[in-house]
Amino acid sequence: MAEGRYLLVDVREPNEVAVEAYPDSVVVPLSTFDPAAIPDPRGKQVVFACRSGKRSVTASLAAQAAGLAYDKHLAGGIIGWKAAGFQTRAGG
């Protein structure tokens, strides 16, 4: 992410993001998920993320069903992100 190679798409709900967020991510909640709402990645690889890694898989499959080649997700979600020592930011 620091090298600008990835666009992290957080599919958690606004109330979750308001508590703790991935830095430099875009939020496209799964409850109202529309692949068209994902911003143009401008050459970056799109990676879906959520709390534990389950909703991000669902979002990836939905994006693929819509014809987008977005097949990556963050295994372990924000739980794994923090366990790996990566920082989060407070509030969305």
Residue frames as a rotation matrix with the C-alpha (Angstrom) as fourth column:
MET 1
0.575 0.818 0.000 0.00
0.818 -0.575 0.000 0.00
0.000 0.000 -1.000 0.00
ALA 2
0.402 -0.477 -0.782 2.82
0.226 -0.775 0.589 2.40
-0.887 -0.414 -0.204 0.87
GLU 3
-0.691 -0.711 0.132 4.17
0.250 -0.063 0.966 1.96
-0.678 0.701 0.221 -2.65
GLY 4
-0.265 0.682 -0.682 0.78
-0.700 -0.622 -0.349 2.81
-0.663 0.385 0.642 -4.17
ARG 5
-0.913 -0.156 -0.377 0.25
-0.384 0.639 0.666 -0.60
0.137 0.753 -0.644 -5.78
TYR 6
-0.694 0.670 -0.264 -3.09
0.688 0.725 0.031 -1.44
0.213 -0.160 -0.964 -4.14
LEU 7
-0.506 0.684 0.525 -6.53
-0.594 -0.718 0.363 0.07
0.626 -0.129 0.769 -3.78
LEU 8
-0.952 0.172 -0.253 -8.00
0.300 0.681 -0.668 -1.29
0.057 -0.712 -0.700 -0.55
VAL 9
-0.380 0.907 0.181 -11.80
-0.447 -0.351 0.823 -1.48
0.810 0.232 0.539 -0.68
ASP 10
-0.984 0.076 0.161 -13.30
-0.130 0.307 -0.943 -1.84
-0.121 -0.948 -0.293 2.80
VAL 11
-0.501 0.841 -0.204 -16.69
-0.074 0.193 0.978 -3.57
0.862 0.505 -0.035 2.57
ARG 12
-0.679 0.279 -0.679 -17.55
0.734 0.248 -0.632 -3.22
-0.008 -0.928 -0.373 6.27
GLU 13
0.321 0.918 0.232 -20.53
0.856 -0.386 0.342 -1.15
0.404 0.089 -0.910 7.32
PRO 14
0.127 -0.269 0.955 -20.29
0.020 -0.962 -0.273 2.57
0.992 0.054 -0.117 8.16
ASN 15
0.850 0.218 0.480 -20.79
-0.449 -0.180 0.875 1.91
0.278 -0.959 -0.055 11.89
GLU 16
0.775 -0.631 -0.025 -17.77
0.590 0.710 0.384 -0.44
-0.224 -0.312 0.923 11.88
VAL 17
0.081 -0.753 0.654 -15.60
0.795 -0.347 -0.497 1.99
0.601 0.560 0.571 9.92
ALA 18
0.532 0.199 0.823 -16.58
-0.190 -0.919 0.345 4.78
0.825 -0.339 -0.451 12.33
VAL 19
0.973 -0.178 0.147 -14.91
-0.101 0.246 0.964 2.84
-0.208 -0.953 0.222 15.15
GLU 20
0.038 -0.987 0.154 -11.76
-0.153 0.147 0.977 1.75
-0.988 -0.060 -0.145 13.34
ALA 21
0.919 0.317 -0.235 -10.65
-0.236 -0.038 -0.971 2.05
-0.317 0.948 0.039 9.73
TYR 22
0.295 -0.821 0.489 -7.94
0.897 0.414 0.153 0.91
-0.328 0.394 0.859 7.38
PRO 23
-0.024 -0.346 -0.938 -5.75
-0.044 -0.937 0.347 3.86
-0.999 0.050 0.007 6.43
ASP 24
-0.567 -0.283 -0.774 -6.08
-0.667 -0.393 0.632 5.01
-0.483 0.875 0.034 2.83
SER 25
-0.803 0.381 0.458 -9.01
0.508 0.840 0.190 2.73
-0.313 0.386 -0.868 1.98
VAL 26
-0.693 0.720 -0.033 -12.27
-0.620 -0.573 0.536 3.42
0.367 0.392 0.844 0.21
VAL 27
-0.750 0.497 0.436 -15.51
-0.130 0.535 -0.835 2.22
-0.648 -0.683 -0.337 1.79
VAL 28
-0.453 0.683 -0.573 -18.10
-0.739 0.072 0.670 0.37
0.499 0.727 0.472 -0.30
PRO 29
-0.421 0.267 0.867 -20.35
-0.764 0.410 -0.497 -1.42
-0.489 -0.872 0.032 2.25
LEU 30
-1.000 0.006 0.012 -21.36
0.010 0.888 0.460 -4.98
-0.008 0.460 -0.888 1.40
SER 31
-0.419 0.908 -0.020 -24.98
0.469 0.197 -0.861 -4.36
-0.778 -0.370 -0.508 2.47
THR 32
0.657 0.604 -0.452 -25.41
-0.067 -0.550 -0.832 -2.00
-0.751 0.577 -0.321 -0.48
PHE 33
-0.262 -0.952 0.159 -22.54
0.094 0.138 0.986 -3.31
-0.961 0.273 0.053 -2.59
ASP 34
0.925 0.378 0.029 -22.42
0.081 -0.122 -0.989 -2.05
-0.371 0.917 -0.144 -6.14
PRO 35
0.187 -0.927 0.325 -19.21
0.852 0.318 0.416 -2.84
-0.489 0.199 0.849 -8.05
ALA 36
0.277 -0.027 0.961 -19.77
0.735 -0.638 -0.230 0.37
0.620 0.769 -0.157 -10.03
ALA 37
0.974 0.126 0.188 -19.17
-0.026 -0.761 0.648 2.33
0.225 -0.636 -0.738 -6.80
ILE 38
0.453 -0.888 -0.081 -15.55
0.670 0.279 0.688 1.18
-0.588 -0.366 0.721 -6.68
PRO 39
0.642 -0.236 -0.730 -13.39
-0.420 -0.904 -0.078 4.09
-0.642 0.357 -0.679 -7.83
ASP 40
0.864 -0.423 -0.272 -11.15
-0.159 0.281 -0.946 3.69
0.477 0.861 0.176 -10.84
PRO 41
0.820 -0.556 -0.136 -8.07
0.406 0.397 0.823 1.93
-0.403 -0.731 0.551 -9.43
ARG 42
0.832 -0.490 -0.260 -5.79
-0.555 -0.725 -0.409 3.79
0.012 0.485 -0.875 -11.89
GLY 43
0.226 -0.767 -0.601 -3.52
-0.502 0.437 -0.746 0.81
0.835 0.470 -0.286 -12.42
LYS 44
-0.518 -0.365 0.774 -3.59
-0.855 0.209 -0.474 -0.34
0.011 -0.907 -0.421 -8.81
GLN 45
-0.688 0.294 -0.663 -4.64
0.136 0.950 0.280 -3.84
0.712 0.103 -0.694 -7.83
VAL 46
0.026 0.799 0.601 -8.03
-0.776 -0.363 0.516 -3.86
0.630 -0.480 0.611 -6.08
VAL 47
-0.759 -0.219 -0.612 -8.06
0.218 0.801 -0.557 -5.76
0.613 -0.557 -0.561 -2.78
PHE 48
0.267 0.921 0.285 -11.26
-0.244 -0.222 0.944 -6.19
0.932 -0.322 0.165 -0.77
ALA 49
-0.825 -0.527 -0.206 -11.12
0.105 0.216 -0.971 -6.09
0.556 -0.822 -0.122 3.03
CYS 50
0.352 0.921 0.169 -13.52
-0.155 -0.120 0.981 -6.54
0.923 -0.371 0.100 5.94
ARG 51
0.567 -0.091 0.818 -13.35
-0.821 -0.144 0.553 -7.59
0.067 -0.985 -0.157 9.59
SER 52
0.241 -0.430 0.870 -12.24
-0.457 0.740 0.493 -11.21
-0.856 -0.516 -0.018 9.27
GLY 53
-0.760 -0.607 -0.231 -12.05
-0.455 0.243 0.856 -12.04
-0.464 0.756 -0.461 5.56
LYS 54
-0.502 0.633 0.589 -15.50
0.594 0.748 -0.298 -13.48
-0.629 0.200 -0.752 4.86
ARG 55
0.545 0.766 -0.340 -17.37
0.296 -0.556 -0.777 -10.46
-0.784 0.323 -0.530 3.48
SER 56
-0.015 -0.632 -0.775 -14.37
-0.671 -0.568 0.476 -9.52
-0.741 0.527 -0.416 1.36
VAL 57
-0.863 -0.210 0.460 -14.63
0.127 0.791 0.598 -12.86
-0.490 0.574 -0.656 -0.47
THR 58
0.035 0.968 0.249 -18.32
0.779 0.130 -0.613 -12.19
-0.626 0.215 -0.750 -1.11
ALA 59
0.540 0.121 -0.833 -17.51
-0.198 -0.943 -0.266 -8.74
-0.818 0.309 -0.485 -2.51
SER 60
-0.518 -0.813 -0.266 -14.79
-0.536 0.065 0.842 -10.15
-0.667 0.578 -0.470 -4.72
LEU 61
-0.698 0.325 0.638 -17.16
0.548 0.816 0.184 -12.75
-0.460 0.478 -0.748 -6.16
ALA 62
0.412 0.890 -0.197 -19.83
0.579 -0.423 -0.697 -10.09
-0.704 0.172 -0.689 -6.75
ALA 63
0.228 -0.419 -0.879 -17.32
-0.535 -0.808 0.246 -7.87
-0.814 0.414 -0.408 -8.55
GLN 64
-0.822 -0.547 0.156 -16.21
-0.217 0.556 0.803 -10.78
-0.526 0.626 -0.576 -10.72
ALA 65
-0.291 0.813 0.504 -19.84
0.780 0.507 -0.368 -11.62
-0.555 0.286 -0.781 -11.51
ALA 66
0.655 0.500 -0.567 -20.18
0.164 -0.826 -0.540 -8.02
-0.738 0.261 -0.623 -12.72
GLY 67
0.863 -0.311 0.399 -17.31
0.456 0.135 -0.880 -8.59
0.219 0.941 0.258 -15.12
LEU 68
0.670 -0.664 0.334 -14.51
-0.690 -0.722 -0.050 -6.98
0.274 -0.197 -0.941 -13.11
ALA 69
0.378 -0.630 -0.678 -11.18
0.165 0.766 -0.621 -8.74
0.911 0.123 0.393 -12.66
TYR 70
-0.100 -0.335 0.937 -11.06
-0.835 -0.484 -0.262 -7.96
0.541 -0.808 -0.232 -8.93
ASP 71
0.556 0.317 -0.768 -10.25
-0.085 0.941 0.327 -11.33
0.827 -0.117 0.551 -7.41
LYS 72
-0.497 -0.812 -0.306 -8.13
0.316 0.159 -0.935 -10.39
0.808 -0.562 0.178 -4.40
HIS 73
0.688 0.639 0.344 -9.15
-0.114 -0.374 0.921 -10.08
0.717 -0.672 -0.184 -0.76
LEU 74
-0.268 -0.771 0.578 -7.33
-0.723 -0.235 -0.649 -9.52
0.637 -0.592 -0.494 2.51
ALA 75
0.148 0.255 -0.956 -7.31
0.302 0.909 0.289 -12.84
0.942 -0.331 0.057 4.34
GLY 76
-0.378 -0.258 -0.889 -7.91
0.901 0.118 -0.418 -12.29
0.213 -0.959 0.188 8.04
GLY 77
0.517 0.703 0.488 -9.43
0.613 -0.702 0.362 -8.85
0.597 0.112 -0.795 7.53
ILE 78
0.381 -0.335 0.862 -8.72
-0.435 -0.887 -0.152 -6.01
0.816 -0.317 -0.484 9.93
ILE 79
0.928 -0.081 0.363 -8.13
-0.293 0.442 0.848 -8.58
-0.229 -0.893 0.387 12.68
GLY 80
0.615 -0.723 0.315 -5.23
0.767 0.641 -0.028 -10.05
-0.182 0.258 0.949 10.70
TRP 81
0.451 -0.393 0.801 -4.09
0.313 -0.771 -0.555 -6.58
0.836 0.501 -0.225 9.62
LYS 82
0.635 -0.160 0.756 -3.63
-0.668 -0.605 0.433 -5.53
0.388 -0.780 -0.491 13.25
ALA 83
0.890 -0.303 0.340 -2.11
0.021 0.774 0.633 -8.89
-0.455 -0.557 0.695 14.24
ALA 84
0.508 -0.722 0.471 0.54
0.832 0.270 -0.484 -8.33
0.222 0.637 0.738 11.54
GLY 85
-0.196 -0.613 -0.765 1.42
0.821 -0.529 0.214 -5.00
-0.537 -0.586 0.607 13.18
PHE 86
-0.608 0.040 0.793 -0.19
0.598 -0.634 0.490 -2.69
0.522 0.772 0.362 10.65
GLN 87
-0.914 0.215 -0.345 -1.80
0.114 -0.680 -0.725 0.48
-0.390 -0.701 0.597 11.94
THR 88
-0.118 0.919 0.375 -5.46
0.953 -0.001 0.302 1.47
0.278 0.394 -0.876 11.75
ARG 89
-0.890 -0.086 0.449 -6.98
0.002 -0.983 -0.186 4.88
0.457 -0.165 0.874 12.15
ALA 90
-0.664 0.679 -0.312 -9.74
0.504 0.098 -0.858 5.86
-0.552 -0.727 -0.408 14.54
GLY 91
0.097 0.839 -0.535 -13.05
-0.047 -0.533 -0.845 6.84
-0.994 0.107 -0.012 13.06
GLY 92
-0.007 -0.004 1.000 -14.02
0.873 0.488 0.008 6.64
-0.488 0.873 0.000 9.45
